[in-house]
Amino acid sequence: MKLRFSTAIAGVAMMALTGGVVARSVQGAAPAGANWSSYGGDDREQHYSPLAQISDANVGKLGLAWSYDIDTFDSYTQPLEVDGIVYFAVGLSVVHALNARTGKLLWQYDPDVASQPEAKTRMRAGWGTRGIAYKDGMVFTATREGRLIAVDAKTGKPRWSVQTLDEAEHGYITGPPWVAGDKVVVGFGGADYSPTRGYVTAYDIKTGKKSWRWFVVPGDPAKGFENKAMEVAAKTWTGEWWKFGGGGTVYHAMAYDAKYGRIYIGTGNGWPWNQKIRSPGGGDNLYLSSIVALDVKTGEYVWHYQVNPENSHDFNNAMDIELAEMTIGGKPRSVLIHAPKNGFFYVIDRENGKLISAGEFAKQNWAKRIDPVTGRPEINPEAQYPGGKPFMMYPFPNGAHGVQAMAFSPKTGLTYIPVMEGGRVFVDPPNVKDWTYKPGMMVNTGLGTPPANLVPPTATSKLVAWDVAGNKVAWSVPQPGVFNGGTMATAGNLVFQGTNDGSFNAFSASTGRKLWAFDAQNGMLGAPISYSVGGIQYVSIITGFRSSFPNTPNWDYGQQRRRVLTFAIGGRKALPAFERVDQPNQDDPAFIIDPAKAKIGGGIYNSSCIICHGSGMMAGGAAPDLRKSAVPMDADTFKAVVHDGALMARGMGSFTQLTDADLEGLRHYIRQRARETAPKGN
């Protein structure tokens, strides 16, 4: 554990720095929405601020109040703000606390993930960290290798720590923890790579003692079931699914409902994706791809709504779960709103889990419709790619809506969704009955290689405003590229969002017209937040872009300007000038490529390296472009990094399963791709 601490936060100096505390003692109670204390703002998780000092009438006067440069390899994350302090975690869950009015660092806590024994394998997959939680003077962060840590919000010193992946050998954590009353709940990811059985665990906020654990899918029936819900679920599976783990990891979204004393969890896809392998006789495979309501005190099952039964794709429900009170059909309803990967927008009754409405917010062809009575989808038979017949499916596995946050405005009744529209070819592997798990960081989907003549069109993106009560699109605006940032709505009739072209934007919440933009010098994926300190409304966002695909413009991993940017009306700060430099492909003319070795390296790259280093070895900002890196040029250096984990502190996991022949094959493939993609004339 490493701790950086500014002595300026002691005593009276601390009160002065945290302006919001002083302001309340002088001016009385803080305004509603003064703090942003949960991933979605508060327990409703709407990514909505009731502050209106910044509005559609004056947003043109919005300017940079301060910025803070972050020394990290990954900043796909969202901050929190409580009582004048901005908190965020980046990279390997390194937590920062900044003065919310000045951007001055107050303290920094580093959980030293790279030194943990479990980190070598658990760091092979996933991203950095997407968020943290706050409650009762504590900041909660989860680490890649599985610890849940409570950090004192004033001092930055850890209060307690617990290893939560004790029953998930292949799991890792990238999502935020979620506060639910006097408990903090955390899940994990990993159901795309290896045998994994998903679960969530609740811990006592004060002590870190485990309160309960709920498994998403049933285990081996011969060992008995943990509860009645697992016994019921087992009847919806066939074959020996438990040998595959089943999947169902809860790697991101949850929401706490104080009204009903529940926590809602969004469950993941099955492992492997292809149901013909994990559950060959079919079945709904509960509780995959579902919203599940659990009693927050006991962890007992209350109800579920399964979005994708018979899921043979990467559809999951890790996207936002947002809560609202609204009038639908002339009746007041307590609703849960949800726009998962599959392209349908769901409105669910929180009391009983029944479907209220479901409508298409993006292009999809896997289902004919969602039955309004049963709530079940009428699945297009072709979408299950039967009999080895390939199927071009929409949406693609990235989803019509990914984990980039959507926002709901109670003022407009609209939800603002960053939408992607792309397709992917699904087909069985030739050995579907004999398919076996390949260990290591490999995306073990259970799918086959698409025919060469079936190539999806270029994917696109847009910002969609969805009329929740009306179950229809209110407005839509096209956006650049494919992956864009999360959204935030405000009472000032604004929607804020960062886009992959480096522009931080404010749109009219009612019409979608762009009203303001700021050159952030970097793409953004995390969502912005808004808060008030000393009577001033601020908007903050963290810049940083990562993708497994090249982007235009492409944000080079080593040149990214990862920052906290904070804005206020009348802000006059400016960012230093920045100009991206096109790095040339590295090469050694004396290096002779062996095609046989390059073929071995290509297979390893496309199964174990592509997620971070990019499709076709053209990086999208998640990791260095290996064609342009000097590391592969030297065999010893390459082995130290890839095999031994020399750069684990910068997010590069250790691939100890790779042999010397494997590593040499990778070096030959990297040189091959560098030469194939070098500009003509070089």
matplotlib code that plots the C-alpha trace (Angstrom):
import matplotlib.pyplot as plt

x = [0.0, 1.3, -0.1, 0.5, -0.9, -0.9, -0.3, -2.5, -5.6, -5.1, -7.4, -8.7, -6.8, -8.9, -12.2, -10.9, -10.0, -13.3, -15.3, -18.7, -18.4, -17.8, -20.5, -23.1, -22.2, -22.6, -25.4, -27.4, -28.3, -26.7, -28.9, -30.3, -27.7, -24.8, -23.0, -22.5, -22.0, -22.9, -21.9, -25.2, -25.3, -27.5, -29.4, -31.6, -28.5, -30.0, -26.8, -28.9, -28.2, -31.0, -28.7, -29.7, -27.2, -25.6, -28.5, -29.3, -29.5, -25.9, -24.0, -22.1, -20.3, -19.1, -15.3, -12.5, -12.1, -9.2, -7.6, -5.5, -3.1, -3.2, -0.2, -1.8, -2.2, -6.0, -8.6, -11.9, -13.6, -16.0, -15.4, -17.5, -17.8, -18.8, -18.5, -16.1, -13.8, -13.6, -12.7, -11.7, -9.7, -7.7, -5.4, -4.9, -7.5, -5.3, -7.7, -7.2, -8.8, -8.8, -10.1, -13.3, -12.8, -9.1, -8.1, -5.3, -4.3, -5.2, -4.2, -3.6, -4.0, -2.3, -3.4, -0.3, -2.1, 0.9, 2.6, -0.4, 0.2, -3.2, -2.5, -0.4, -3.3, -6.2, -4.6, -4.6, -8.2, -10.5, -9.9, -8.7, -11.5, -14.7, -15.7, -15.8, -18.4, -18.8, -20.7, -20.3, -16.8, -15.4, -14.4, -14.8, -12.7, -12.3, -9.1, -8.4, -7.2, -10.2, -9.9, -12.6, -11.0, -12.6, -10.5, -10.9, -12.2, -10.4, -7.0, -6.7, -5.7, -7.3, -9.8, -10.4, -9.7, -11.2, -10.5, -13.9, -12.9, -12.2, -14.7, -13.9, -10.5, -10.8, -12.5, -11.3, -12.9, -13.2, -16.6, -17.5, -18.7, -22.3, -23.6, -26.9, -27.9, -25.4, -23.8, -21.4, -22.0, -19.5, -19.5, -16.8, -16.1, -14.4, -17.2, -15.7, -12.4, -12.7, -14.9, -16.6, -19.7, -20.9, -21.9, -22.3, -21.2, -22.4, -20.1, -20.8, -19.7, -18.2, -16.3, -15.9, -17.5, -19.3, -23.1, -24.2, -23.3, -25.7, -24.7, -26.3, -26.3, -26.6, -23.6, -23.2, -26.6, -24.7, -23.4, -26.8, -28.1, -27.4, -31.1, -34.4, -33.6, -30.7, -32.8, -35.4, -32.7, -31.1, -34.3, -33.6, -30.2, -29.2, -26.1, -23.1, -23.1, -21.3, -18.1, -18.1, -19.0, -22.1, -21.1, -23.5, -20.9, -22.2, -19.4, -21.0, -24.4, -26.5, -28.9, -30.1, -33.9, -34.5, -38.2, -38.4, -35.2, -33.7, -30.6, -31.0, -28.2, -27.6, -26.3, -23.9, -23.8, -23.2, -19.9, -19.2, -21.5, -22.7, -25.5, -25.1, -22.0, -22.8, -26.5, -26.8, -30.5, -31.5, -33.4, -33.7, -30.5, -31.5, -30.4, -28.2, -28.9, -31.4, -32.3, -32.5, -34.0, -32.4, -33.4, -30.6, -30.6, -30.5, -29.4, -32.5, -34.1, -37.2, -37.9, -36.2, -36.8, -34.8, -34.0, -32.3, -33.3, -31.5, -28.7, -26.1, -24.5, -22.6, -25.8, -25.7, -27.3, -24.3, -25.6, -27.2, -30.1, -31.8, -34.8, -37.6, -41.0, -43.2, -46.6, -47.2, -50.6, -52.1, -50.9, -48.0, -45.4, -42.1, -40.1, -36.7, -35.4, -32.8, -31.2, -28.9, -26.8, -29.7, -31.2, -34.5, -35.4, -37.1, -39.4, -40.0, -42.3, -39.9, -42.5, -43.1, -40.6, -43.3, -42.6, -44.4, -42.9, -40.1, -39.2, -36.4, -33.9, -31.4, -31.1, -31.6, -32.6, -32.3, -36.0, -39.3, -40.6, -40.9, -44.3, -46.0, -48.0, -45.3, -42.3, -40.5, -38.8, -40.0, -36.6, -35.7, -34.7, -31.9, -30.3, -29.4, -27.3, -28.8, -27.3, -24.0, -25.7, -24.0, -26.1, -25.3, -26.6, -27.4, -26.4, -22.8, -21.3, -20.2, -24.0, -26.4, -25.6, -22.4, -21.3, -21.0, -23.6, -27.0, -28.8, -32.5, -34.0, -37.2, -37.7, -38.0, -39.0, -36.3, -33.3, -30.1, -28.3, -25.0, -25.9, -23.8, -25.1, -22.9, -23.2, -21.3, -21.4, -22.3, -21.6, -20.9, -17.3, -16.7, -16.2, -19.1, -19.7, -16.1, -15.3, -12.9, -11.7, -8.3, -6.7, -4.9, -6.3, -8.3, -11.8, -13.4, -16.7, -17.6, -18.0, -16.6, -14.7, -17.1, -17.1, -14.7, -17.6, -19.6, -18.2, -20.4, -20.8, -18.9, -20.5, -21.9, -23.0, -25.6, -27.0, -30.6, -33.2, -35.8, -39.3, -39.7, -43.5, -44.2, -41.9, -40.4, -37.4, -37.9, -34.8, -31.5, -28.2, -25.4, -22.0, -18.4, -16.9, -18.4, -17.5, -18.5, -18.7, -21.4, -24.0, -25.2, -28.5, -29.2, -32.1, -30.7, -32.1, -28.7, -27.1, -23.3, -21.2, -17.6, -17.1, -14.3, -13.1, -12.0, -14.9, -16.8, -20.3, -23.5, -26.7, -30.2, -32.0, -35.3, -34.1, -30.6, -29.1, -25.5, -25.1, -21.5, -18.2, -14.7, -11.6, -10.6, -7.5, -8.4, -11.3, -13.7, -15.6, -16.4, -19.5, -19.4, -20.7, -22.0, -22.0, -22.1, -19.5, -19.7, -22.8, -21.1, -22.1, -19.3, -19.1, -16.2, -15.2, -12.1, -10.5, -9.2, -10.0, -9.5, -10.8, -9.9, -10.3, -8.6, -10.5, -10.5, -8.8, -6.7, -5.6, -2.2, -1.7, 1.5, 0.4, -3.0, -3.7, -5.5, -6.9, -9.7, -11.4, -13.7, -15.9, -17.9, -19.7, -17.0, -14.1, -11.1, -8.3, -6.8, -5.1, -1.5, -1.0, -0.9, -0.2, -0.3, 2.8, 2.4, 4.8, 6.5, 6.5, 9.6, 11.8, 15.2, 16.1, 18.3, 15.3, 14.2, 10.6, 9.9, 6.3, 5.8, 6.8, 4.6, 1.6, 2.1, 2.3, -0.8, -2.8, -1.6, -2.1, -5.7, -6.7, -4.7, -3.5, -6.1, -8.4, -5.9, -3.4, -6.0, -7.6, -5.1, -2.5, -3.8, -4.2, -7.2, -5.7, -6.1, -2.5, 0.7, 0.7, 3.1, 4.1, 5.5, 7.0, 10.7, 10.0, 9.4, 12.7, 14.7, 13.9, 15.0, 13.1, 10.0, 10.1, 10.6, 7.5, 5.2, 6.2, 7.7, 5.4, 8.0, 5.3, 2.5, 2.5, 1.4, -1.4, 0.4, -0.3, 2.0, 1.6, 3.6, 1.9, 3.7, 6.7, 9.9, 8.6, 5.3, 7.1, 9.4, 6.3, 4.7, 7.9, 7.8, 4.1, 4.6, 7.4, 5.3, 2.4, 4.7, 6.0, 2.6, 1.1, 4.1, 3.4, 4.4, 7.9, 9.2]
y = [0.0, 3.4, 6.7, 10.3, 12.9, 16.7, 18.3, 21.2, 19.2, 19.3, 21.2, 24.6, 24.3, 21.2, 23.2, 26.0, 23.6, 21.8, 24.9, 23.1, 22.4, 26.0, 27.2, 25.1, 26.2, 29.8, 29.6, 26.7, 23.4, 22.5, 22.6, 19.4, 17.7, 19.6, 16.2, 13.4, 10.5, 7.5, 6.3, 7.6, 10.6, 9.1, 5.9, 6.4, 6.1, 8.3, 10.2, 13.3, 16.6, 18.7, 21.8, 24.4, 27.3, 26.1, 26.0, 26.0, 29.9, 30.4, 27.3, 29.3, 31.0, 27.7, 27.6, 25.6, 26.2, 23.8, 20.7, 17.9, 15.7, 12.0, 9.8, 6.5, 4.0, 4.0, 6.6, 5.1, 6.1, 8.4, 10.6, 11.3, 14.5, 14.8, 18.0, 19.8, 16.9, 15.1, 11.4, 9.0, 5.9, 5.2, 2.5, -0.2, 1.3, 4.2, 6.5, 10.3, 13.1, 16.6, 20.0, 20.4, 24.1, 24.2, 20.7, 20.5, 17.0, 16.3, 12.6, 9.5, 5.9, 3.1, -0.4, -1.8, -4.3, -5.3, -6.9, -9.1, -12.9, -13.1, -10.2, -11.9, -13.9, -11.7, -8.7, -10.4, -9.4, -6.5, -2.8, -0.6, 0.5, 2.3, 3.8, 3.8, 4.2, 6.5, 6.3, 7.5, 9.1, 6.1, 5.6, 2.0, 0.7, -2.7, -4.0, -6.0, -9.0, -9.0, -6.9, -4.7, -1.8, 0.8, 4.0, 6.9, 9.8, 12.4, 10.8, 8.3, 5.5, 2.1, 1.0, -2.5, -4.8, -8.2, -10.6, -11.1, -13.5, -16.4, -18.6, -17.2, -18.5, -16.9, -13.6, -10.1, -6.7, -3.7, -2.3, -0.1, -1.4, -0.3, 1.0, -0.5, 0.9, -0.4, -2.7, -2.4, -4.9, -6.0, -8.4, -9.3, -10.2, -13.0, -15.0, -14.5, -16.2, -19.3, -21.4, -18.9, -19.0, -15.5, -14.1, -10.9, -10.4, -7.9, -6.7, -4.6, -1.0, -0.5, -3.7, -5.4, -8.6, -10.6, -10.4, -12.6, -14.0, -14.8, -17.0, -16.2, -19.6, -23.1, -25.2, -29.0, -30.5, -33.4, -30.9, -29.5, -26.0, -22.9, -21.8, -22.4, -20.0, -22.1, -25.3, -23.6, -22.3, -25.7, -26.9, -24.4, -25.9, -29.1, -31.2, -30.7, -26.9, -26.6, -27.9, -24.7, -22.5, -21.2, -17.6, -14.9, -12.5, -9.2, -7.1, -3.6, -2.2, -2.5, -0.2, 0.1, 0.6, 1.9, 2.0, -1.8, -2.7, -4.4, -4.3, -4.9, -6.6, -6.9, -10.4, -11.3, -13.7, -17.4, -19.1, -20.0, -17.8, -20.7, -22.4, -25.5, -26.2, -25.0, -26.2, -28.5, -29.3, -25.7, -24.0, -20.5, -20.8, -18.8, -16.3, -15.3, -12.0, -10.8, -8.1, -9.9, -8.2, -9.4, -8.5, -6.2, -7.5, -11.2, -11.6, -13.7, -13.8, -11.6, -11.6, -11.6, -10.4, -12.3, -10.1, -12.8, -16.4, -19.0, -16.5, -17.7, -14.3, -11.8, -10.1, -9.2, -6.8, -5.0, -1.7, 1.0, 0.1, 3.4, 4.0, 6.5, 7.5, 8.5, 8.5, 5.9, 5.3, 7.8, 5.8, 6.6, 3.8, 3.0, 1.8, 0.4, 1.5, -0.4, -0.3, -3.4, -4.6, -6.2, -3.0, -2.9, -0.4, -2.0, -0.4, -2.7, -2.4, -2.4, -3.9, -7.1, -7.3, -7.3, -5.7, -2.4, -1.7, -2.6, -0.8, -0.8, 2.0, 0.7, -1.7, -5.3, -8.5, -11.2, -10.9, -10.2, -8.4, -8.5, -10.0, -7.4, -10.0, -12.6, -10.2, -12.8, -12.2, -13.8, -15.0, -15.0, -18.7, -17.7, -15.7, -19.0, -19.9, -23.4, -26.2, -24.4, -21.6, -18.2, -15.3, -11.6, -10.4, -6.9, -5.6, -6.8, -8.1, -4.6, -3.9, -1.3, 0.2, -0.7, 0.2, 3.9, 5.5, 6.6, 9.4, 9.9, 13.4, 13.5, 16.9, 15.9, 12.2, 11.3, 8.9, 9.8, 6.7, 6.5, 4.1, 1.9, 0.1, -2.7, -6.3, -9.5, -12.9, -15.8, -19.4, -22.7, -23.9, -27.1, -29.1, -27.8, -31.2, -31.6, -28.0, -27.6, -24.8, -23.3, -21.9, -18.6, -15.2, -16.3, -15.2, -18.7, -17.8, -21.2, -19.6, -20.5, -18.4, -16.4, -17.1, -14.7, -13.4, -12.2, -8.9, -6.6, -3.0, -0.3, 0.3, 3.7, 5.6, 8.2, 9.8, 8.8, 10.4, 7.8, 8.8, 6.4, 6.9, 7.0, 4.0, 5.7, 7.7, 11.4, 12.6, 11.2, 12.8, 11.1, 10.9, 10.2, 6.8, 3.9, 4.3, 7.5, 8.6, 8.3, 11.0, 13.2, 15.2, 18.3, 20.4, 23.2, 21.3, 20.0, 16.7, 16.6, 13.9, 13.4, 11.9, 9.9, 12.8, 14.7, 17.1, 17.6, 18.6, 20.1, 19.3, 20.7, 18.0, 18.7, 18.9, 17.4, 20.6, 21.0, 24.2, 24.1, 22.2, 22.1, 20.6, 18.1, 17.0, 13.4, 11.0, 10.3, 7.2, 7.9, 10.0, 13.5, 14.6, 17.9, 19.3, 22.6, 24.0, 27.5, 28.3, 27.5, 24.7, 22.7, 20.0, 17.5, 14.8, 12.5, 12.2, 8.9, 6.6, 2.9, 0.5, -2.8, -1.1, 1.8, 5.1, 8.3, 10.3, 7.5, 8.3, 6.8, 5.1, 6.9, 10.3, 10.5, 13.5, 11.8, 14.6, 15.7, 18.7, 20.9, 23.6, 26.5, 29.6, 32.2, 29.7, 31.1, 28.5, 27.0, 23.7, 23.7, 23.3, 19.7, 18.2, 14.5, 13.0, 10.1, 7.5, 5.4, 1.6, 0.2, -2.3, -3.9, -4.7, -7.5, -9.3, -12.1, -13.1, -16.9, -17.3, -20.5, -18.7, -15.7, -18.0, -19.3, -15.8, -14.7, -17.3, -16.3, -12.6, -13.0, -15.0, -13.4, -9.9, -8.4, -7.3, -4.6, -4.2, -3.9, -5.7, -6.2, -5.0, -1.4, -0.2, 1.8, 3.5, 0.6, -0.4, 0.5, -0.2, -3.1, -2.2, 1.1, -0.2, -0.9, -3.7, -6.5, -5.6, -7.3, -10.9, -10.5, -7.3, -8.8, -11.8, -9.7, -7.7, -10.4, -13.5, -12.1, -9.1, -6.3, -3.7, -5.0, -1.7, -0.1, -2.6, -5.3, -8.7, -11.6, -14.4, -17.2, -19.9, -18.7, -20.8, -19.4, -20.6, -18.8, -15.6, -15.9, -16.5, -13.3, -11.3, -12.6, -11.8, -8.3, -7.6, -9.1, -6.8, -3.8, -4.3, -5.1, -1.9, 0.4, 3.4, 2.8, 3.8, 2.9]
z = [0.0, -0.9, 0.4, -0.6, 1.7, 1.7, 5.1, 4.0, 4.8, 8.6, 10.9, 9.8, 6.5, 5.7, 6.2, 4.0, 1.2, 1.3, 0.7, 0.6, 4.4, 5.2, 2.8, 4.5, 8.0, 6.9, 4.4, 5.9, 4.2, 0.9, -2.1, -3.5, -5.7, -4.1, -3.9, -6.3, -3.9, -6.0, -9.5, -10.8, -8.5, -5.7, -5.0, -8.1, -10.3, -12.9, -13.8, -13.3, -11.4, -10.1, -10.2, -12.8, -12.3, -15.6, -18.1, -21.8, -21.5, -20.3, -21.1, -23.7, -20.9, -19.5, -19.2, -17.7, -13.9, -13.3, -14.6, -13.0, -15.0, -14.0, -14.2, -15.1, -17.9, -17.9, -17.0, -18.3, -15.0, -13.3, -10.3, -7.2, -5.2, -1.5, 0.6, -1.6, -2.4, -5.7, -5.4, -8.3, -8.9, -12.1, -13.4, -10.8, -8.5, -7.3, -5.4, -5.5, -3.5, -5.0, -3.7, -5.8, -6.2, -7.1, -8.3, -5.7, -4.6, -1.0, -0.9, -3.0, -2.0, -4.1, -3.2, -4.9, -7.1, -9.1, -6.0, -5.1, -5.9, -7.7, -9.9, -12.6, -14.0, -13.0, -14.8, -18.2, -18.9, -18.4, -18.1, -15.2, -13.0, -13.9, -10.6, -6.8, -4.0, -1.0, 2.3, 5.9, 5.4, 3.5, -0.1, -1.4, -4.2, -5.8, -7.3, -10.4, -8.4, -6.1, -3.0, -1.7, 0.3, 2.5, 2.5, 5.0, 3.0, 5.1, 5.4, 2.5, 4.9, 4.5, 7.2, 6.1, 3.1, 2.1, -0.7, -2.4, -5.2, -2.8, -4.8, -8.3, -9.4, -12.8, -11.9, -11.8, -10.9, -13.1, -12.0, -9.0, -5.7, -4.8, -1.5, -0.3, 3.0, 5.6, 3.1, 0.2, -2.6, -5.3, -8.2, -10.7, -14.4, -16.2, -18.0, -21.4, -20.8, -18.6, -16.4, -14.0, -11.8, -11.2, -7.8, -5.8, -2.2, 0.4, 3.2, 6.3, 5.6, 9.0, 9.5, 6.1, 7.5, 4.9, 5.2, 2.4, -1.0, -3.9, -6.8, -10.2, -11.7, -10.1, -9.4, -9.5, -8.4, -6.7, -4.2, -3.3, -3.8, -1.7, -1.8, -3.4, -6.2, -7.3, -7.2, -9.5, -11.8, -12.2, -13.9, -16.7, -17.6, -19.3, -19.7, -17.3, -17.3, -13.9, -15.6, -17.6, -14.5, -16.3, -16.4, -15.2, -13.7, -12.3, -13.5, -13.5, -12.8, -9.7, -7.9, -4.3, -3.7, -0.2, -0.8, -1.1, 0.8, -2.3, -4.4, -8.1, -10.0, -13.7, -14.6, -17.4, -20.4, -20.2, -20.6, -23.2, -25.3, -27.4, -25.5, -27.6, -25.6, -22.0, -22.0, -25.1, -24.4, -24.4, -21.6, -20.3, -18.2, -15.2, -14.0, -16.9, -18.7, -16.1, -13.6, -10.2, -7.1, -3.8, -0.2, 0.9, 4.4, 3.7, 0.1, -0.6, -4.1, -4.5, -8.2, -11.6, -15.1, -17.7, -20.7, -22.9, -22.2, -24.4, -24.8, -27.3, -27.7, -25.6, -24.5, -20.8, -18.4, -16.9, -18.3, -16.1, -13.8, -13.0, -10.7, -11.1, -9.9, -12.9, -14.4, -17.1, -18.6, -16.2, -13.1, -10.8, -11.0, -9.3, -12.2, -13.1, -16.5, -18.4, -21.9, -22.2, -25.1, -27.0, -28.4, -26.4, -23.7, -20.7, -18.2, -15.2, -12.2, -9.2, -6.9, -8.7, -11.6, -14.3, -17.7, -18.3, -21.8, -24.1, -27.3, -29.8, -29.3, -31.8, -34.8, -33.8, -35.6, -32.9, -31.8, -33.6, -30.5, -26.7, -25.8, -23.7, -21.7, -20.9, -21.1, -23.1, -26.4, -29.6, -30.7, -34.4, -34.9, -37.3, -34.5, -32.8, -35.9, -36.2, -38.3, -38.8, -40.8, -40.2, -39.0, -39.3, -36.0, -34.8, -32.3, -32.2, -28.9, -27.9, -27.7, -28.8, -25.4, -23.5, -20.0, -21.0, -18.7, -19.9, -18.1, -17.2, -16.6, -14.4, -15.8, -19.5, -19.0, -21.4, -21.1, -23.0, -24.4, -26.2, -28.9, -31.2, -34.3, -35.6, -36.7, -36.2, -37.8, -35.4, -36.4, -34.7, -34.6, -36.7, -33.6, -31.5, -29.8, -28.9, -28.1, -25.2, -23.1, -23.9, -20.7, -20.6, -21.5, -24.5, -25.4, -25.3, -26.9, -28.4, -31.8, -35.2, -37.7, -39.9, -43.7, -45.5, -47.7, -44.7, -43.5, -41.3, -42.5, -40.7, -37.3, -36.4, -33.3, -32.2, -29.1, -28.6, -26.4, -25.4, -24.2, -21.3, -20.8, -24.5, -25.3, -28.4, -29.6, -28.9, -30.9, -32.2, -33.3, -35.2, -33.5, -34.6, -34.7, -32.7, -29.0, -27.2, -23.6, -20.9, -20.5, -17.7, -17.7, -15.6, -14.5, -16.7, -19.7, -20.6, -21.5, -21.2, -23.0, -24.1, -27.5, -29.1, -31.2, -28.1, -27.8, -24.5, -25.4, -24.0, -25.8, -25.3, -23.3, -25.1, -28.7, -29.0, -30.4, -29.6, -27.5, -26.3, -26.9, -25.5, -27.0, -24.3, -26.2, -25.7, -26.3, -23.3, -22.3, -18.6, -17.7, -16.3, -12.9, -11.5, -8.0, -6.1, -3.8, -2.2, -4.3, -7.6, -9.9, -11.4, -14.1, -14.0, -16.4, -16.7, -20.1, -21.4, -24.3, -24.9, -27.5, -29.1, -32.5, -34.1, -34.0, -35.9, -34.5, -32.9, -29.4, -29.1, -25.7, -24.9, -26.0, -24.3, -22.1, -19.1, -17.0, -14.7, -16.3, -14.3, -15.6, -14.2, -15.6, -16.3, -16.1, -17.9, -17.6, -20.7, -21.4, -22.6, -26.4, -27.6, -30.9, -31.6, -33.3, -35.7, -34.4, -37.1, -37.1, -35.6, -37.5, -37.8, -41.5, -40.2, -38.7, -41.0, -40.6, -40.4, -41.8, -39.7, -36.5, -37.5, -38.0, -34.4, -33.1, -35.0, -33.4, -29.9, -30.7, -31.9, -28.9, -26.1, -27.1, -29.4, -26.6, -25.5, -28.3, -31.1, -34.0, -36.8, -34.3, -34.8, -31.3, -30.2, -27.1, -24.6, -24.8, -26.8, -30.6, -30.8, -34.3, -33.0, -29.8, -29.3, -26.7, -29.2, -30.9, -28.2, -27.2, -23.6, -23.0, -24.6, -22.4, -19.3, -20.1, -21.5, -19.6, -16.4, -15.8, -15.7, -16.5, -14.3, -12.4, -15.7, -16.3, -18.4, -17.0, -16.9, -19.4, -17.8, -19.8, -23.0, -24.0, -25.5, -28.9, -28.3, -27.5, -30.5, -32.7, -31.3, -32.2, -35.7, -36.1, -34.8, -37.2, -40.0, -39.2, -38.8, -42.3, -43.9, -42.5, -42.9, -45.2, -48.8, -49.6, -46.1]

ax = plt.figure().add_subplot(projection="3d")
ax.plot(x, y, z, "-o")
ax.set_aspect("equal")
plt.show()
